[in-house]
Structure formats: C-alpha cells, structure tokens
Amino acid sequence: MLSREDNETLCRVGPGTPMGNVMRRYWHPIATSAQLAEPDCAPLRTKLLGEKFVVFRDTSGRVGVLDEYCLHRGVSLALGRVEQGGIRCLYHGWKFAVDGTVLETPNHPDPRLCQALKANAYPVREVSGLIWTYIGPAQLEPPFRRFAYDEVPASHRVIHRVNVTANYLQLAEGGVDSSHVGILHTNQVRPSWRARRQRTDAGVLDAAIMEDNAPSLEIEDTPFGFHYAAIRSSLADGGSGLRNVRITPVILPTLRVIPATFYCFSVYETPMDDISTATFVITHADRPISFEDLTRVHGLDDERFWSPQDCWFRASWDDRLGQDRASMDQSWTGHRGIQREDAVMAMSSEPIVDRSKEHLVAADQAVVRLRRRMMEAVRLTEAGEPPPGLLLPDLTKVLASDRDIARDERWQDMAAAHFELQQAAE
C-alpha cells in the first residue's frame, strides 16, 4: 500500500506541487500534428499539468503554444482568428506570434505597447507526428529526447490521442502491470479463450500470446527509469526448457514501451490536470501500418466512445461505461479493444485512487517500482538534481522485447543497449 501523504505527492501535478515540479523538468507531448493538420486551422484548447494553453499552427505552418487567455482582458485565444503569421484575439484584435510577440493592438495603436509586452509562449518541437512543449523554468530547459519510434518512416507509425477522465498514475500503473494483460485483454491474447469463441474479434493483436497470468518479475533500475522482465511458462516449451520473457522499459516521467508480435507501442500518460490524462499511443512497426487498423485494435472505431476530432474517451456509468453484457459469452469484458479496456478500468475507479486501502501481491512489483522511482524523482528535484532520464537525449535504443529463451539464457542480454546506456551515464 501507499500512504495517503505519498499518494497525494504522486498524484497532484499542478503548479508548485512536488510532482508538478518534477513533471515541469521534462518535455511533454501536448498535441498531435493531426489535431493541427492545416495552417490556420482551428486553435486547440488543452491542458497540461493543470495549466490551460492554446496550441495553434500559423499561416506559415509554425506551431505556437501560448497561455490560453489573452494578456489584455483575459478571454480565450482558442476562439481567435489564425491569420497572417499569428493568432488574433476576437475581443479587441490583439494579435500574437508563435513566440508570444505582440504584433498588433488595434484599440491602442501606439507601437511602444507592442514592444513592451509579450505573451507567455513556450518552446515547441514537432517531431514524428507529435507536438511537444516545455513549460518548466526556462533556465533549466533540458535536451529534447528522441525515441525508437522516431527512427521509422512516417508510413510505419500511427498515433492516437485518447483523453481519459482519470489521474495519470492510475493509467501508468495499469500500463506497467504485466499480470493484467492476459486477463483484462483475454480476447486479444489468450488462445484458450479464443478457441472457444464463436466469432473472430477484429481487435486481436497477434501480440503476446499468454496463458500464464502469474508471471514472476525481475526488475532493475536504469538511468531512464527502470525496466522489468515478466517471465512466464512458454506455450512452445514442450519440455524443451523454454520460458517466455517480456521486457518492458519504463522511461520517466510517463512513457512505457510495450512489445507485440508485429508492432511496438510507446505510450505516454501525460497529465492534463489531477483528474484527466492525455494518453498518447505511438504504434510503430517494421512495415507500413494503417491508422484505421490500429483504431480497431484499440477499440476506438466506435464513435460513441472516441473520435479523432476531439480525442475524448466518452463513457459514463449511465450505461455501465458502455459495457455490452449480452456479448460476454464471447467477449471477456463486454468491451472491445486494448485501449478501450484500459480506459474503462481507469475510469471505473475514483479519479484519484486511495492507495492506502490496497492489498498488493507479488505480481504488483513493477507498480511498486514505478511509485518508488517517481518518489525518487521528487527527492532529486527538491535537492536541485536532475530526475532520471532527463539528460539522456538519445533513447532510440531503449526497446521492448517479447520472446522465448532457454532457461539458462540471461534476459538482460535482450536489453544490452539499456546497460550500455547506463554505463555511458555513469
């Protein structure tokens, strides 16, 4: 269990909170490029770490991240006009460039006002279909990091954003919990369940096929956070001494990398505020992949629950979070798709879970390690030290893996690059 005090420390991300201070040391995804697909498209109103922002693409294609409210009279710039290299407030026509420069003040045309004022604007990077920003202290801006999915062509990469009404930690803990995979996602990964179903599930991943739902875990800290091996009986063993090893890297503050047979999933649980999270799922492969196919895999192809226009996962207890109980002879959960099932589980709890009431078991070791590493990040930040992974710009060799190995093989050899990274950091 976690004390109520530590739970509050980990879950609260607003300005001035311990975890908010940690989170503000890192770059975060704040939007997808698809949300701002065209120059002068509608601005995006969004939150990050409890603060409100407007994200817009100007007529030259540049992206700006500004405080949402106009510095003149405090109305939302998300309603503004995007025109001629900037965004213009509807109320009095004040116009701002992507860097916050005040370009025009029609109701006070003295040029000295434009020179004296500047809107709060934040550093931006647009890479691999994601728009990133940094909202921490300017003098502490860290290097921008690159990941494995940045190394593949755009045709081999698909991105989904799913806004979920739940605290980021609830989603992140679910993501590092290997024992839930073969249970919650039974339709996708359990062969014995598949065999007795009467129809084919369009959301089947061909992913980590497993029947052993009580894996043993081996966990090691790394410079970027930690990684762990979930070790299971191999379905292909047949007395040959094989064991299945599934390695999941966890890159602080919010990224996990999940292996599958044909895909790799990189998932950010980016806190919008204390009770809502933007889940960014980047799927990449060694071949072209389709947004439509992956949307079905995630169970997001039903517009009652999600649309790429607003990205919010819409479910409520009015209809049991959309559960179809009549289908449960064929569907383990009465839901369909990996991301949809994960989102529903998070939303079924309180927005911030009281972890002092838990009863943890051995299968929860990675959840415990995540909490421990995040608390260490708090202590490092409070001591004026960089939290884990902050100063490692090249994380492209941090990879997930899922395969069978002989019982005398070391799983650490499957993650040798992680140790090379550790040696370089030391």
C-alpha positions in Angstrom: 0.0 0.0 0.0 1.0 3.6 -0.3 0.5 6.2 2.4 -2.2 8.9 1.8 0.6 11.5 2.0 2.8 9.8 -0.6 -0.3 9.2 -2.8 -1.1 12.9 -2.8 2.5 13.7 -3.6 2.5 11.3 -6.7 -0.9 12.3 -8.0 -1.1 16.1 -7.8 0.6 17.8 -10.7 -0.4 21.4 -10.6 2.0 24.4 -10.2 4.0 24.3 -7.0 3.3 20.6 -6.1 6.2 18.2 -5.7 5.2 16.0 -8.6 4.2 19.1 -10.6 7.8 20.4 -10.1 9.2 17.0 -11.3 6.9 16.9 -14.4 7.9 20.5 -15.3 11.5 19.4 -15.7 10.7 17.3 -18.8 9.3 18.0 -22.3 5.8 16.6 -22.8 3.6 15.9 -25.8 0.7 18.4 -25.8 -1.0 17.6 -29.1 -0.7 15.5 -32.2 0.2 17.0 -35.5 -3.2 15.7 -36.8 -5.0 17.9 -34.4 -3.5 20.9 -36.2 -3.4 19.4 -39.6 -3.5 22.6 -41.7 -2.1 26.1 -41.4 -4.8 28.5 -39.9 -7.0 25.5 -38.7 -9.0 26.0 -35.5 -6.7 26.5 -32.5 -6.6 23.7 -29.9 -7.7 24.4 -26.3 -6.0 22.0 -24.0 -4.4 21.5 -20.6 -1.0 20.3 -19.4 -0.1 19.8 -15.7 -3.1 21.7 -14.5 -2.5 24.8 -16.7 -4.5 25.9 -19.7 -3.0 26.5 -23.1 -3.9 27.3 -26.7 -1.9 25.5 -29.4 -2.1 26.8 -32.9 -0.5 26.5 -36.3 0.1 29.8 -38.0 -0.2 30.5 -41.7 3.4 29.6 -42.3 2.9 26.2 -40.7 4.8 27.0 -37.4 3.2 25.8 -34.1 2.8 28.0 -31.1 1.9 27.1 -27.5 0.6 30.1 -25.5 -1.2 30.6 -22.3 -4.9 30.3 -23.2 -6.1 33.7 -22.0 -5.3 36.9 -23.8 -3.0 39.1 -21.7 -5.2 42.1 -22.5 -8.5 41.2 -20.9 -8.3 37.5 -20.3 -10.6 36.0 -22.8 -9.7 32.7 -24.5 -7.4 32.8 -27.6 -8.8 29.4 -28.5 -11.7 31.3 -30.2 -9.3 33.5 -32.0 -8.6 34.0 -35.7 -5.4 32.5 -37.1 -4.2 34.9 -39.8 -1.1 36.4 -41.4 1.5 34.8 -39.2 -0.3 34.9 -35.8 -3.4 34.4 -33.7 -5.7 37.3 -33.2 -8.0 37.7 -30.1 -11.6 38.3 -31.1 -12.3 40.7 -28.3 -10.1 43.7 -29.2 -8.0 42.2 -32.0 -4.7 41.9 -30.2 -2.5 39.6 -32.3 0.3 37.3 -31.2 3.1 35.4 -33.0 4.0 31.8 -32.1 6.8 33.2 -29.9 4.5 35.5 -28.0 5.5 38.7 -29.7 2.6 41.2 -29.8 2.1 42.0 -33.4 -0.9 44.4 -33.3 -3.1 46.1 -30.7 -5.8 47.8 -32.8 -7.5 49.5 -29.9 -4.2 51.1 -28.8 -2.1 51.6 -32.0 0.9 53.1 -30.2 3.8 50.7 -31.3 5.5 51.1 -27.9 2.9 48.9 -26.3 3.7 46.0 -28.7 7.4 46.4 -27.8 6.7 46.5 -24.1 4.5 43.4 -23.8 4.9 39.7 -24.7 2.5 36.8 -24.2 3.8 33.8 -22.4 5.0 31.4 -25.1 6.7 28.0 -24.6 9.3 26.1 -26.5 7.9 23.8 -29.2 9.2 20.8 -31.1 7.2 19.0 -33.7 8.6 15.5 -34.4 7.2 12.3 -35.7 3.6 13.5 -35.6 3.7 14.8 -32.0 3.8 18.4 -30.8 5.9 18.8 -27.7 6.3 21.7 -25.3 8.3 22.5 -22.2 6.6 24.6 -19.5 9.2 24.5 -16.7 11.9 27.1 -15.7 13.5 28.5 -18.8 17.0 28.3 -17.3 16.5 24.5 -16.7 15.3 23.5 -20.2 16.6 20.0 -20.8 17.8 18.5 -24.1 15.0 17.2 -26.3 14.9 13.4 -26.3 14.5 11.0 -29.2 12.9 7.6 -29.1 12.8 4.4 -31.2 9.6 5.4 -33.0 11.4 8.5 -34.3 13.7 6.2 -36.3 11.0 4.7 -38.6 9.3 6.3 -41.7 6.0 8.0 -41.2 4.3 5.2 -43.1 5.4 2.8 -40.3 4.0 4.8 -37.5 0.5 5.6 -36.2 -0.5 7.9 -33.4 -3.7 8.1 -31.3 -4.5 10.6 -28.5 -7.1 9.4 -26.0 -8.2 11.9 -23.3 -9.3 9.9 -20.2 -11.0 11.2 -17.1 -8.6 9.6 -14.6 -5.4 10.5 -12.9 -2.2 9.8 -14.8 -0.9 7.4 -12.2 -3.9 5.1 -12.4 -3.3 4.7 -16.1 0.5 4.5 -15.8 0.3 1.8 -13.2 -2.0 -0.2 -15.4 0.5 0.1 -18.2 3.4 -1.4 -16.1 1.2 -4.2 -14.7 2.0 -7.3 -16.8 -0.3 -9.7 -15.0 -3.4 -7.9 -16.2 -2.6 -8.4 -19.9 -3.7 -12.0 -20.1 -6.8 -11.3 -18.0 -8.3 -8.0 -18.9 -7.2 -8.4 -22.6 -8.3 -12.0 -22.7 -9.9 -11.7 -26.2 -6.7 -10.5 -27.7 -4.1 -12.7 -26.1 -5.5 -15.9 -24.5 -5.5 -18.8 -27.0 -7.8 -21.0 -24.9 -10.4 -18.3 -24.7 -10.1 -17.6 -28.5 -10.6 -21.2 -29.3 -14.0 -21.5 -27.7 -15.3 -18.2 -29.1 -17.8 -18.4 -31.9 -16.6 -15.5 -33.9 -13.4 -13.6 -34.8 -12.5 -10.5 -32.8 -11.4 -7.6 -35.1 -9.3 -6.3 -32.3 -7.0 -9.4 -32.0 -3.4 -8.1 -31.7 -1.4 -11.2 -32.5 0.5 -9.9 -29.6 1.9 -11.5 -26.5 0.0 -14.8 -26.5 -0.2 -16.0 -22.9 -1.9 -18.4 -20.6 0.3 -17.8 -17.6 -1.3 -14.9 -15.7 1.0 -15.0 -12.7 4.4 -14.1 -14.2 7.5 -13.8 -12.0 9.0 -10.3 -12.3 12.7 -9.3 -12.3 13.2 -5.5 -12.1 16.2 -3.3 -12.5 16.7 0.4 -12.2 18.1 2.1 -15.3 19.2 5.7 -16.0 15.9 6.4 -17.8 13.7 4.9 -15.0 13.6 1.1 -14.9 12.9 -2.0 -16.9 11.5 -5.3 -15.9 11.1 -8.8 -17.3 7.8 -10.7 -16.9 8.8 -14.3 -17.0 6.2 -16.9 -17.9 5.9 -20.5 -19.0 6.3 -20.8 -22.7 3.4 -22.2 -24.7 6.1 -23.6 -27.0 8.0 -25.3 -24.2 7.0 -29.0 -24.7 9.7 -30.0 -22.2 12.5 -28.1 -24.1 13.2 -25.8 -21.2 11.9 -22.6 -22.8 10.5 -19.7 -20.9 8.8 -16.6 -22.2 10.3 -13.3 -21.3 8.5 -10.0 -21.9 10.7 -6.9 -21.3 9.0 -3.5 -20.7 11.1 -0.3 -20.3 9.6 2.5 -18.3 11.0 5.9 -19.2 10.3 8.6 -16.7 8.2 10.5 -16.3 5.3 8.9 -18.2 6.4 6.6 -21.0 6.3 2.8 -21.3 7.2 0.7 -24.2 5.1 -2.4 -24.9 6.1 -5.2 -27.2 3.8 -7.1 -29.6 4.4 -9.5 -32.4 4.1 -7.1 -35.3 4.0 -3.8 -33.5 5.6 -1.9 -30.7 3.5 0.5 -28.6 5.0 3.6 -26.9 2.5 5.0 -24.5 2.7 8.4 -22.7 0.3 9.1 -19.9 0.5 12.9 -19.9 -1.3 14.6 -17.1 -3.7 17.3 -18.3 -4.6 18.0 -14.7 -5.1 16.0 -11.5 -8.2 14.1 -12.8 -7.7 13.9 -16.6 -4.9 12.4 -18.7 -3.9 12.6 -22.4 -2.8 9.1 -23.4 -0.6 9.3 -26.5 -0.2 5.9 -28.1 2.5 5.7 -30.8 2.4 2.4 -32.7 5.4 1.6 -34.9 6.4 -1.4 -36.9 9.0 -2.6 -39.5 6.4 -2.3 -42.2 3.6 0.2 -43.3 0.7 0.2 -40.9 -2.8 1.8 -41.0 -4.5 4.2 -38.7 -7.8 2.5 -39.3 -6.5 -0.9 -38.5 -4.9 0.3 -35.2 -8.0 2.2 -34.3 -9.9 -1.1 -34.4 -7.2 -2.9 -32.4 -7.6 -0.2 -29.7 -11.4 -0.4 -29.8 -11.7 3.2 -30.8 -13.6 2.7 -34.0 -17.0 3.3 -32.3 -17.7 7.0 -32.3 -19.9 6.6 -29.3 -16.7 6.3 -27.3 -14.0 8.2 -29.2 -13.4 10.4 -32.3 -10.1 11.7 -33.7 -11.7 15.2 -33.8 -11.9 15.8 -30.0 -9.9 12.8 -28.7 -12.0 12.4 -25.6 -12.9 8.9 -24.4 -16.6 9.2 -23.7 -18.0 6.7 -21.2 -20.2 7.0 -18.2 -21.9 4.9 -15.6 -25.2 5.8 -17.2 -24.8 2.7 -19.3 -22.1 0.9 -17.3 -19.3 2.7 -19.1 -20.6 1.2 -22.4 -20.3 -2.4 -21.3 -22.2 -4.9 -23.5 -23.1 -7.6 -21.1 -25.1 -9.5 -23.6 -21.8 -10.2 -25.5 -19.9 -11.6 -22.6 -20.2 -15.2 -23.7 -17.8 -14.2 -26.4 -16.2 -11.0 -25.0 -14.4 -11.4 -21.7 -15.0 -7.8 -20.7 -18.1 -6.8 -22.7 -15.8 -4.2 -24.3 -13.6 -4.4 -27.3 -10.0 -3.3 -27.9 -6.9 -2.8 -25.8 -7.1 0.9 -25.2 -10.8 0.9 -24.6 -10.5 -1.7 -22.0 -7.6 0.1 -20.2 -9.5 3.4 -20.3 -12.7 1.8 -18.8 -10.7 0.2 -16.0 -9.2 3.5 -15.0 -12.5 5.4 -15.2 -14.2 2.7 -13.1 -12.1 3.8 -10.1 -12.2 7.1 -8.3 -10.5 9.8 -10.3 -7.7 9.6 -7.7 -7.5 6.2 -6.1 -6.9 5.9 -2.3 -3.9 3.5 -2.5 -3.7 3.2 1.3 -6.5 0.7 1.0 -4.7 -1.7 -1.4 -3.7 -5.3 -0.9 -0.7 -5.8 -3.2 0.7 -9.1 -4.4 4.0 -10.2 -6.0 2.6 -9.5 -9.4 2.4 -5.8 -8.5 6.2 -5.4 -8.1 6.5 -3.2 -11.2 3.7 -0.9 -9.9 5.6 -0.5 -6.6 8.8 0.2 -8.5 7.1 2.9 -10.6 6.0 4.6 -7.4 9.4 4.3 -5.8 11.2 5.8 -8.9 8.7 8.7 -9.1 9.2 9.4 -5.4 13.0 9.3 -6.0 12.4 11.9 -8.8 10.6 14.1 -6.3 13.6 13.9 -3.9 16.1 14.6 -6.6 14.2 17.6 -7.9 13.8 19.0 -4.4 17.6 18.6 -4.0 18.3 20.5 -7.2 19.4 17.4 -9.1 18.1 16.2 -12.5 15.4 13.5 -12.2 16.0 10.1 -14.0 16.5 10.2 -17.8 16.2 14.0 -18.1 19.7 14.5 -19.6 19.7 11.5 -22.0 18.8 12.9 -25.4 19.2 9.6 -27.3 16.8 6.9 -26.1 16.4 5.3 -29.5 18.0 2.1 -28.4 15.5 1.6 -25.5 13.3 -1.2 -26.8 10.8 -3.7 -25.6 11.0 -7.4 -26.3 8.8 -10.5 -26.1 10.3 -13.8 -26.9 11.1 -17.3 -25.7 14.6 -18.0 -24.4 16.3 -21.1 -22.9 16.2 -21.4 -19.1 20.0 -20.8 -18.9 19.9 -17.6 -21.0 20.0 -14.2 -19.4 17.1 -11.9 -20.2 19.4 -9.0 -19.6 21.2 -9.9 -22.9 18.0 -9.0 -24.7 18.3 -5.5 -23.2 22.0 -5.0 -23.6 21.6 -1.5 -25.0 19.9 -0.4 -21.8 23.0 -1.3 -19.9 25.3 0.4 -22.4 23.2 3.5 -21.8 23.7 3.0 -18.1 27.5 2.8 -18.5 27.5 5.9 -20.6 25.5 7.8 -18.0 27.9 6.7 -15.3 
